[in-house]
C-alpha cells in the first residue's frame, strides 16, 4: 500500500506585482491563462518559449509582454519576483523549479504541487474585493467548483462598495481611531442601504449613505452575553445562530472541550479565553471566576460569547451562569447546542430510543457536585431503557457494580464513545460486565460518553462514521430487531 501524500499547510498571501517582473516558462494555452491573470495585476511579464500560441503572440506584438524566444536557461530568472513553469515537458518544469529554489524565488509549477513553492488559487473578483480558493494543489477541480458557487452568490455591488470604502479609508481611520468603533461603523454600513443603492446604479446616494454613517455618533452599545452551545466537536453541527454570534463576538470564553475546528469559525480578532475546568482543580472557584469575567467584560460594553461544549443546559452549569448574569443586571441570550448524548450516539450508529429496545431514555452524570453521583440504581437497573452517562470515564467500576447489584443483566450491551463526532472518534463496545476492563484495555479518555442498554448493541451493525467499534465479546443484537420495529 502506498503512503498517503501529506499536503503541507499553505500561508495565503496577496502579492503586489505591479511593475514587477514575472517570468513564465511556456508558450501554450495554459501559459496564456496565467499570463492574462498576471497582466491584469499589472505585472511586467516575460515569457520564455521557442514559439508562442496565438493569444500570447498577439500580446507580444502589442508590447504587453516580453518574449524570450529560446529554451529555458536559469539566468533568465534573474531580476524576477515570481516564476511560473507552464510547459508540457516535465523535465523543463523540473529545471525551472530547481533554478527558482536555488535563488530562493517562489515558483508555481502548473499541475505539480510537489515542485511548486507557490500555488495560484481559483479567484472570485468583485472590483478590489477578491476571494481566493486553494486546495494546496490537492484538488484544483474542487477549488474551481467552489469558485463557481461563489460567483453566483457574491453580489457585483460588493466590489463597488469595497471601492467606495477604499476611497474613504483615510477618513474612516482618522475619525474612528478605535477598532471597535470602526467595526460598528462597517456593520452599520453593511446593514444599511448603500449596497442596494449601488445595485441600482446610484453611486452618489450610496456615498451619501456611507458618509452619513461616518458622521453619526451612535450611542455606545451595552455589552451582552450569549450562552452558546458548541455541540460535541463537529463544526458542521453548529446552529446558524451560533455561527453568527461567533462572528460578532468581541470576546469568547470557551470550555476545554470546545474543538479547535469550532473556534476557528469565530472572528479572527476576537479575544479567546480558555476557562475550561481541569481534573483535580477547584471547579467551584473556576466557576466563580467565569462569572466574574462574564460580568466584567459585558459591563465594559463587549459582546461576549460563553461557548460551552454540547448544550449549555445539559450538565453544563449554564443555569448557574445565567443566574449570575441576571443578578448583575447583564442582558443575555441562549443558543442551544446539540448535546453529546444525541450527537455521539448518532455518530456511533446508536438510536437511543429504538422502539424494539428502549421505552425510556435517561441522561445522567457520573459526577455530582460533591463526587460520584447517587442515582436511583434500582430504577435504572430495569431492562428496556437506555442510560447515557456524561463524565463517566473515572467511575466505571462503581457504575457497573451498582447496576449489576440492583439487577441489570451482566450481558447488557454498552458502548463508550470517545471524541464523538470528531475525526478521531472511537467507539468501544461490549457488555456491562466487561465495562471497566474494556475502557482500560483501550485506554479510553475524556471526552467520552457511556451508553448502557440494549440499543448499544446496534453500534456494531449501524456504525457509519469512522472506524468500526472496538471491543471484546460481540454484543447480542437480535437479527430481526429492526424488522420488528418497522
N, C-alpha and C positions, 0 to 999 in steps of 0.2 A: 504494500500500500504506500503510495507516495505521500510525502509530508505536505501538510497544508501550508499554503502560501500566506504569510502574515503581512498584511498591508500596513505600512507604517502610518502613524498619525501625521497628518499634514497641518501646517500652520497657514491659515487663509490670509492672503495679503493682496491688496490692490496696488499696482505699480504705476507710477507716473513715468511713462515712456516718451512724453512729448519732446521731440527733438533729439532723442537718444537713439543710437544705432542698435538695431537688432538684426542679427544675421539669420537668414532662413536658408537651409541647405535642401534643395529640391525644387524642381520646376513644374511639377504636375498639378492636378486639380486639388489634391489635399493641401499642398503648399499654398495654392491660391487662396483657399479659405482662410488659412492662418494669416496670410499677408493682408487680406482685406480687413480683418479684425484689428491687426496692428496699425494699419494706416488710419483706421477710424480713431485710434487712440493718439494719433499724432507722432508715431514712431518714425524714425528715419530707417527705412528697411533696405537691406541689401540682400539680394538673392543670388546664391551660388548654384549654378546648373549649366551644363553644356547647352541645353536648349530649354525654351520656356513654352508652357501651354499658352493657348491664345489669350486667355484672360490676363496672365502675367505679362505676356508680350505687349499687350495694349497698355498696361500700367507703366512698363518700362519706356515705351515710346512717348508716353505723356509725362515722362520725367517724375513719376510718382514713386519710383523705386530705382535703386542702382542694381544693374545686372552684371554679375561677375561670371562671364562665360567660360568656365573652367571646371575641372574636377575639384573636389574639396581638398584644401590644404590647411593645416592647423593655424598658420599665421593669419588666415582670413578672419579668425575670431578676434584678433587684436583690435581694441577700441570699442568692442561691442558690450552692451549691458546685459543682453539676453541672447540665447541661441535656440533655434528650433531645427531639429532634424526631421525632415518630412519626405524622405526618399523611399522608394520601394526596394532598396538594396540594404539588407540588414548589416552588411559589412561596413558600408558607408555610414550608416546611422551609429554603429558602434564606435567608429573612428571619430565622428563628431562629438559623441558623448565623452569619450576618453580625453579628447583635447580640451573640452569645456571643463571637465572635472579637474584637469591638471592646472587650469587657470583660475579655479575657484569661481567659475561662472555658472549661473543657473542655466540648465538646459532642459528643453522639453523634447522628448522623442515620441513622435506620433505612434500610438498603439504599442508602446513598450514602456510600461511604468517602471520596470526594474532598472532600465538605463537612465531614466529621467530623474532630475532633481527638482523639476517644476512641472506642475500639471496645469493645463489650460481648461478652466471649468466651462460647463454649459452656463450661458448667461441669459438673464431676462433684464432688459434695459428699458427704463422709462425716464428719458431725459438724463439728468445726472444721477438718478437713482438706479443702482444695479444690484441684482441678486445673482450671486454666483453659486453654482451647484457642482460639487465634486464627489466622486466615489473613490478618490485616491487612485484612480486607474483601474480599480477592480471591475467596474461595470459602467463604461461610458454610456451604454444604451439606457441604463436606469437613470443616469443623470439627465439625459436628453428627454426621457419620458416625464420626469418631474418638471423640467423646464417648460414642456408643452402644457402641462397642467397649470403652471403659474402664469403662463402667457395669457390664458383665458380668464384668470382670476384677478390679476392686478390691473387696476383701472389706469388708463393712459393719463388721467388727470393727476395721478400721483407724481409723475415726472414734472409736470408744470408746477405743482405745489412744492416739490423739492427745489426747483429752480427759484421760485419766489422766496422761499425761506433762506436759500443761499444768498440771495441779494440782500436780505435783511439781517444776515448773520451778525454783522458787526454791531448793529443797533440792538439786536436781541441780547448779545453778550454784555454790552455796555449798560443797558437798562435793567437787565436781570442777572446780576452777578452771582446770585445764589443758585446752585444746581437745582434745588427743589423748586424754586420759582420758575426756572426755565422749563423743568419737566411739566409743571402745572400749566404753563403757557402753551406748550406743544399739545398737551392733552385737550385743552380748550379749542385750539385751532383745528385739531383732527375731528373733534366732535361738532365743530361749527359749520357754517355754510360755505367756507372757502372752496373746498373740493367740488361741491355741487356747482358753484358758480364757474369754476374753471371748466367743468364738464360741459357747461352751456356756452362756453366761449367768452365769458365776461371776466377777463383778466383784471380789469380796472376795479370792479366791485369786489373781486376776490382779494385784491391787495388791500382795499379799504377795510375789509373784514379782518384780515390778519393784523393790520396796523391798529385797529380798534382794540383788539385783544391785547396787543402790546402796550397800549396806552392805558388800559384799565387797571384798577387797583382792587382786585378781588379780596374779599375777606379771607384771612388765613383759615384754612380748613381745620376743623377739630380732628384730633387723632382718633383712631378707632382700631378695634381688634377683630380680626376674622379667625375663628377657630375652624381649621380646615383639616379634613380627613385626607391623608395621603394614600390610603389604600395599603395593600401589602407589599408593594415594591414595583410592580409593573407600571411604568408611567402611562401606558395606554388605558389604565383603569381610572385615571383621574377624571373628575367631572369637568365640564366646560367652565363652570363657575369657579372651581378651584384653580384651574389654569389661568383664568382671567385675574384672579386675586394675586396669584404668584407673580404675574407680570406687572401688577400695580404696586406691589409691596415696597416699602422703604426698608423694612426690617423683617427677617424671618427667624423665628425661634423654633428650631426643629428638634425632634427626638432623635436618639441614636439610630433607631431602626428605619428612619426615612431613607430611602435609597438615593444613591448619588444620581441616578438617572432622573428621579423626580426633581431633585434640587437643581439639576441642570436646566430645567424648564423655566426656572424663575428668572426675573430680570437680572442681568449680569451685575449691575451696580448696586443691587440690594445687599444690605449688610446681613450676614448669616451668623447666627449664634447657635452652637450645639448645646442644648440644655438636657441631653439625654441622661437618664439615670444609669449608674454603673453598679454592677453586682458588688455588694458589700458596703455601698455608700449609704449615707443618711438620706433616705428618699424624702422624708418629710422636710428636711432642711432644703433639699434641692427644689422641692415643690414650692416652698415659700419664696425661694429666690426667683423662680419662674414668675410667680405672681407679681413680685416687685418689679421685675424687668418689663412685664406687660404694661403695668400701670405707669411706670416711669416714661417709657417711650411713647405711649399713647398720649399722655399729658403733654409731651413735647411736640405734639402735632403730627406724629408719624403714623403711617398706615402700617399696621403690624399684622403679620400672618403668624398665627401659632399653628405650626404644621405638625400633625400627630400621625403616627403610623396607624393604618386601619381606619376605624371610625372613632372620633373623639369621645363618643358617649358609650362605647363598649370597652370596659376595663381600661379607659384612657384617662381618667381623672379630669375629663373635660368639664364635668359639672362643678368640681371644686374651683376650677379656673374662672368659670362664669360667675360663680358666687363672689369671688374676689373682685372681679371687674364690676359687677353690679354694686357692690358695697362702696367701691371707689368712684362710682358715677361715670364709668367709661362705657361708651357705646360699643356694641359688639354684634356680630352675626355668626351663624354656624353653618358650615357647609359639610354635610355628611360625607363620609368616605365608605368604600366597600370594606367591610370588616374582614379580618383574617379568616374567620370561620367559613364564610361563604366563598371567599376568593380562593383560599388554599385548598378547600375541599373540591371546588370546581376544577382547579388546575391539576388536582390529583385524580380526577375522574371519580369522585365520591359524591353521589347525590344524597345530601344529608337527610332528606325526608322521603326517600324512595318508599312508595306505599306498600311494597311487598315486605319491607324490613323494618320500618320505623313509623310509629304512630305519634311520636313526640320528639322534640329537639331541645336539648339543654345546653346553653352556653355557660361555661363555668371557668373560674380561675383557680389554679392550683396554689396561688399565693395570695393570702389575705394581708390586711394591713399589718398585722402583728405576727406573721409567719404563715404556716400552712393553713389553708382554708379548711373549715369544718363544715362539711356538707351533710345532708340527709342521705347517708350512704345506703340505707335500706331502700329508700325510694329509687335511688339512682341505679341500684343493682338489678332492677326489674328488666326483663328482656324486651326486645322490640322497641327500643328507644335509642336515640343517638346522643352521645355525650361528646361535647367538644371542649377540651381544656386548653385555656390560654396559659402561657408561662409555666408549662408543666414539666420542663426538662429536668429540673432539680429533684422533684419529689415523686418519681415514677414508681419506686418500690412501695412507698407508703400508699400511693393511689391504687396500685394493683392489689395490695393486700386488703385495703378497705373494701374494694368491690368484691373480691373473692370471699372475704369473711361474711359479707352480707348477702351472698347468694348469686352473684353474677358468675356465669359459667366460665371456667378457665379457657375454654375454646372460643370465647367471644373474639371476633376479629378486631384488630386495632391497626391504626396507621399513624405514623409520625411524619408530618410534612415539614421539612426543613427548608427555609428560604422560599416559601411558597410563592409562585408566580414570577420568580426571578430566574435568570438564565441558569443559575447554579442550584435550582430546586432539586431536592432528593426526597423520595418517599420510601420509608422503611415500613414494611407491612409484616404482620404476624398475628399472634394470639395474645390475649390478655396475660396468660401465664408467662409468656416469654418477654413481656414488655421491657423491664429494666435491662435484661441481658441483651436484647436486640439493640436498644439505644446505646449501650456501652460498646457492643461489638462493632457498631457502625459509627461510633464517635459522633452521635447526634448533638448538635449545638444550637443555641438560640440564634435567630428566632425560629422556633419550631412549634407547631400546633399538633395536639394529640386528638385523634378521632377514635372513639370507642363505640362499638356497636356493629350490628350485622351489616350495615351499609359499607363499613370499611373494607369488607371483602371485595367489593366491586372495584377497588383501586387496581387489582391485578388484571381485571378484564376491560376496564373502561379508560385506562390511562391514555392520555393523548399529548401531554406536554412534557418534554424532557425524556429522561430515561425511564425504563420500566421500573416498578418498585423493587427495592431490595428486601431481603428478609429471610426468615428461616422456614419453618413448616408452612406449606401452602394453606391458605385460609379456605375454609369451606364456604362455597358460594353455590347454592342450588342452581343448576344449569337452566331451569325453567323459571327462574325468579322474574326475569324481565317479561316473559310471556304471561305470567300470572298477573302482573301489574298492568298489562295493556288493556 
